[in-house]
Amino acid sequence: MYLIAPRLFLILAMVVIPLVMPSIYHKRLICLLFIYALLAISFDFLTNYVGLVCLGGALFMGVGGYIAGSLNAMLGLPAVLTIIVATLGGAAICTILLLPCLPLRGIYFAIVTLVYPLLLGRIIEATRILGGTDGMPGLSTYPSPWVDLYLVIGVTAFLLFGLRRLVNEDIGLVFRGIKDNDQTVTACGVNITAYRTRAVYIASAIGCFAGAYLCHLYGWVGLSFFALDFSIIPIAAAIVGGMGTLVGPLLGSAIIVPLSEILRAFGGLRIVFYALILILFIAFRPEGLMNYFQRKYAQFEHWIEV
């Protein structure tokens, strides 16, 4: 129970909290919370397990959303198919776009991933393709609010446990070796570009699913899917929740997203509050909440049968 209790608590919280929400607005807020959590998990995975600082959450969101929206609006495919195609196909497109940049490290890779969503958004705006500035309205939505909720909750839970298992396998050891010292891994005869490509595809698939899910949640897709909020807020959530834990970004999203809604009345001043929160956490709690809670939990005395 010492080992299982935290995982059971996480699962029960994800299942029970939507049931006690009083209105559709709060249920929709939970959906947005998990969308940002998926982007934050994607950022945490690439940054802390592969060593690629990726600011391309908006790129993944936009590509996934536009693919799902185009398939639904132009071909009439149902949401279940568009989400699958957008997740797998969108991840392939994002990986191809980032493939020439994989040899880059540090801030250089981060700048490229930040520029891509701005570039694609301006291309759509200038050429007026895919609906231009108006986007593509009238997309099919989910049959009920419960499908909205538990689809994204189920995918998030699957990714948390799946990625945890992945990073503890042999491929996860290679990922961390590339992050710590890629030249040593290359000297061992490992093709680090191939492993980075796999990691980028996994992270892109997570973000593209979030974009495809969101377009059917709103029944619309447009240029706002390339907004920098989808790149900045997940980073803030990962820092607040705790980097390198995978669960920490979910905890950070559970704090940042409701706080963002509370501060919506302040308009642009919300950025000031975000900045203050980040400054306080970086200055006084740089490890994040989840790392702090894990350390405190591990300090409890417990019996181990030998």
N, C-alpha and C positions, 0 to 999 in steps of 0.2 A: 504493500500500500504506500510505503514511503516513495517508491518510484512511480507508481501508477496514479496516485492521487492528483498530482498537478495536471496530468493529461486528461483524467476524467473530469476535472474541474473545467478545463478548457472546452471539452466537448459539450458538457452540460450547459455551460454558459452560452455557447453558440446556438444550441438547440432551444433553450428556454427563453432567452431574452426576447426574441421576436414575438413569442407568445404573449408577453405581458405589455407589449407596446400598445398605447391606447388609440392610435389613429393611423390612417394611411400615411400621413406626413412623416410620422416617426418610423414607420416601416420603410418608407423610401429613403430616409436618412440612414438607416442601417444598411441598405443596399449600397449607397454611396460610400459608407464607411468601409465596406468590404472591397469595393472597387479600388479605393485608395490603398487598402491593405495589400491587395494583389500587386499593385505597382511598387509599393514599398518592399514587399518580399522579393520581387524581381530585382530591385536595386540592391538590396542587402545581399542576395545571392551572388550577383556579379561582382560587387565591390569587395566583400569580405571573404569570399571563397575562391574567386578567380583573379582578383586584383584589377578588374576593369571598372573604372569609375564611370558609370553610365548615367547620363542625364537625359536619356531618350525615352522617358516614360510617355511623353506626348507623342513621340513618333509611333510607338507601339499602339497607343490608343487610337490615333488617327488612322493608321493603316488597317487595323482590325475593324474599326467602326465603318470605314468607307467600303471595305470589301463586303462586309455583312449587309450594309445598306444597299449597295449596288446589286448584289445577288437577289435581295428581296424585292427591290423596286423594279428592276429590269427583267428578271427571270421569274419572279414570283415564287422563289424557293421559300419553304417554311423556315422559321427561326432556328429550329434544331439543326438543320443542314447548314444554314448560313454561318452559324456560330462555329461549327466544326471546321468548315472550309476556311473561314476567316482566321481561326486560331492557327491551323496548320499552314495554310497558304500565306497568311500574313507574316508568320514567323519566318518562313522561307524568304519572303521579300525583304524583310528587315535585316535578316542575316546577310543576304546578298548585298544590300546597301552598305552594311558595316564591314563586310569582308575585307575591302582594301585598307581599312583602318585598324585591323586587328594587330598589326605589328606595333602600332602606337601604344604608348603607355602614359599613365598619369593624366595630367591636365589636357594633353593633346587629344586623347580619345574622348574625354569628357566634352571638349569644345565641339568636336565633330558631331557627337550625338545630340548636342543641344541645338546645333544649326539645322540639322535635317528637318525637324518638324516646322521650323520657320520657313525653310525653303519649299517644302511641299505645300504648305498653306498658301504661300504667295503664288505658286504655280496654279493652284486651283482657283484662286481669286482672279488672277490675270487672264487665264484662258477660259474661265467660266464653265469648266467641265464639272461633272458630278454635282450639278446644281449651283456651282459658283458660290457666291456669298449667301444665297438662300438655303443651301443645303438640299437634302432630300427628305421631305416630310411624308407622312402617311405610311410609314413602315409598320409591319405587323408587330404587335406587342404580345406579352405573355398572357395566358388565359386567366390567371388570378394573381393577387398579391403574394400568395404563399409560394407560388412557383418562382416569382421574382426573388423572394427571400432565400428559400432553401436551395435554389440552384447555385447562387453565388456562395452561400455558406458551405454547401457540400464540396464545391470545387476548392474553396480556400482550405478546408480541413484536409482534403486529399493532398493538396500541394504541400501543406505544412509537414505532414507525416512522410509524404513521398520524398520531398527534398531533404528532410532529415536523414532518411535512409540512404539517399543518394550520396550525400556528402560524407557519410561514414563508410561507403564502399571504396573499392580501389580507385575508381574514377574520381571520387572526391579527394582522395589523397593526392592524386596528380594535380587536380585543380588547386589545392592549397600549396603544393610544391611550386606550381607556376606563379602563384601569388607571392610566395616568399622569395624565390630566387629562380626566375625563368631561365637564366643562363646555365645554371647547374642542371636543370631538367633537360634542356636542349643538349648539353654535353653527355647526358645519359642515353641519347638516341631517341628521345620522345619528340614527336612533332607537336609543338605547343600550339601552332596555328590551328591544327585539327581539333584539339581539345578546347581552345577558345571558341571555335566555331560552334561546337556542340553546346557550350555554356551560353553563348549568345542566342542560339536557337531556343533553348529552354526558357531563358528570360524573356525573349521576344514573344514566345507562345503565351506566356502568362499575361503579358501586357495586351496582346492582341485579343485574347479571350475577354479581358476587361472591356476593351473598346467595342467588341461585337456584342457583348452582353448589354452595355450601356445604350447602344443605338436602338436595341429592341425594348429596352426599359423606357426610353423616352419616345420611341416611335419616330425618331428623327436623327439625322446625322448631318453635321455641318463643320464649319471651320473651327468652332470652339473645341472640337476634339483634339486639335493641335495646340491648344492653349498651354502656356507655360505652367499653369497650376498643376497639370498632370505630371510635370517634371519636378516642381519645387516642393509641393506639399508631401509627396511620398518620402523625399529626403528628410524633411522635418520630422515626419512620423517615425522614420527609422532611427534618427538621432535621439528622439525623446524616448522611444520604446527600448532601444538598445541594439546596437549594431552587432552582427555576427551571431544572432540567436534565432533568426527566422520567425520566432513568435513575437519578438520585440516590436517589429513593424506593425503587427496587428494591434498590439497594446497601444502603440503610439498613434495609430489611426483612430482608435477608440477615444483618444483624448483630443486630437487635433481637429477631426471632422466635426464633432458636436460643438467644439469651441468656435470653429469657423462659422457655424450657423448662428450661434449666440451673438457673435460679433458682427454679423452681417449688417446690422443697423448702423455701424460705424463707417461703412463704405471702405474707402481706401485706407483708413486708419487700421484696418485689420492687419496690414503688413507690419505696422509698428508692433502690434502685440505678438505676431509671429517672431519678429526679430528679437524682442525681449525674451520670449520663451527660449529660443535657441541660445541666446547669449547666456542665460541663467543655467541652462542644462550643460552647455559646453564648459562654463566656468566652474560650476559646483558639482555637477553629476555627469561628467563626460562619458561614463560607461553606459548610461541609459538606465531606465527603470528595470528592465528585465534582468540585466546582468546583476544589478543590485539585489533584486529579489531572489535570484538563483543563489547568490552567495550567502544571503541570510538564511535561506531555506536549507542549504547544505550544512549550516552550522548547528542545526538541531541534532541533538544526540539521538541515535536510533540503534536498535539491535540488529545485528546481522548474524544469521545462523551459519556456523562454520562446519 
